[in-house]
């Protein structure tokens, strides 16, 4: 057949998707003669239906007159127009509001830049180790505050008329369809919450935006989506149990809450690290030392430098600085029992450093010996040790090499891998570095963190790992840090980087 004949109406038979696939796949069961017979029956059925209702225009008009209520049709048409207009009005409000939010954001950033410059111009502490900051002058502060308020007022002035337009459309919809009135009230209230949020900037000094603004836009979008779904008689999100205003309150997930509480705890301990005369606080030490377990879950990257395991253990030791010898030894004994391993090692190591700084030689020697004993006693063939310390495996092994030797540490890892080849993936991830990725256009914006290899430490079992990668992952080829990113899978990416560095 020619292409034209193939696509002609004479060669068309209408089938559902499922059975059209079946005909194509099992063509021997559906010869052309059968398909042509189906087509003949389809056309015959069509002709029969056409003859069943032989109405002329006048008869069709009469049927329509007795079948449909012109008023109902008119209301339905008007309602449809209002719902579409409302959707457009809400879309315009959201888009415009997002654009206008840039005005106060830029003013807040300018204020922050001024304050950071002044606060960074001097570093001082009071007699108890509390940090003292310089602040911008009242003239500068008032100037920035006035500029921010003006930007908020301008944004509010722009979005308020758009919210009024949404209100008008909601009244129109409610007028033609009473069943939608509560949904209209929801959209109306959400639109005016957006206006309220447009004039709001959090905190004092107000540098970072909070969730109230974004939540107000999300609530409005959710409300109008529910309204249109309800109008189409489709399943819709039910009306909220509380007022939309409550839904705009900032939401903090469990991880954010845990990190915030950890930061707040460490702030209580920081004065102990700035001065050396504060008395030992047993309650605070207990809390901070326990917090090393949480800190071990935080990857050692730059943005978490002030709250990571190293910082947490150091602050716990600072709180213990002036404990008497007997108490200090008790704290050291407890630190040796701390879990995971990384928390125990870092805490003992920090206690050793603080004792050395205070020139308490006996305590320094005991804490130093405890750190070495813990490191040398570890069984690196145990997958659980790797799992519990996956963020700090590289640091722990580096410390082990420091207190023993790089050769001995390497031999230990080679023996572990030789006895259990399944440790390859665990070892690759546990020995990797952590790096932080930032937006190249805005380095303050963190895109995420990931593991990688940029160098192989002297204690790393390069030869053994190389052989196992070749045996277990034969498809992986050497690639540097950037080329390996396209592999997607973390294990393959790390393996490719190790191969690349081993061959360099």
Number of C-alpha atoms within 10 A of each C-alpha: 6 7 7 9 10 11 11 10 9 10 12 12 15 10 12 7 8 8 10 12 12 12 15 11 11 10 11 9 11 13 11 11 9 11 16 15 11 15 18 13 12 14 12 12 12 12 11 11 11 11 10 9 8 9 12 8 8 9 11 11 12 10 12 12 11 9 9 10 10 12 9 11 11 12 15 14 12 16 20 17 14 20 21 12 17 25 18 13 19 24 17 16 25 22 12 15 23 17 10 20 20 14 17 25 19 15 22 23 16 16 22 17 13 15 20 14 13 15 15 11 11 10 10 11 13 11 12 13 17 17 13 12 14 15 16 16 11 9 9 14 16 12 12 20 18 13 19 24 17 16 23 23 15 17 24 21 15 16 24 19 13 22 25 17 17 26 21 15 24 25 15 19 26 18 15 19 14 11 13 17 18 14 23 27 17 22 28 24 19 27 30 21 22 29 25 17 24 27 20 18 21 13 10 8 14 17 20 13 16 16 14 24 25 15 22 27 24 16 23 25 19 16 27 23 16 22 30 20 14 17 19 12 9 11 10 16 13 11 14 11 7 8 12 20 18 11 17 21 14 13 13 11 8 9 9 11 12 13 16 13 12 20 15 12 17 21 15 14 22 20 21 25 18 17 15 16 12 18 13 19 15 13 9 17 19 14 15 23 25 18 19 29 20 17 24 24 16 17 22 23 16 11 12 14 14 15 22 23 27 20 20 32 27 26 28 27 31 26 28 25 24 20 16 11 12 10 14 20 16 10 21 24 14 14 23 19 13 19 16 17 23 27 28 25 27 24 31 30 25 25 31 25 21 23 24 17 13 13 11 13 13 13 22 22 15 17 29 21 15 21 26 19 15 17 20 14 8 12 14 19 19 12 14 12 17 21 15 17 20 20 24 25 23 21 18 19 22 20 20 22 21 13 17 14 15 20 13 13 23 20 16 17 22 19 14 19 20 16 11 13 12 14 20 21 18 15 24 20 23 23 24 24 21 18 17 15 13 14 11 10 7 8 10 10 11 13 11 10 14 13 20 25 23 15 14 16 17 14 21 23 21 17 11 17 25 18 12 19 21 14 10 13 14 9 10 19 17 19 19 18 18 10 12 22 17 9 14 9 10 17 19 20 25 26 27 27 26 28 22 20 17 15 8 7
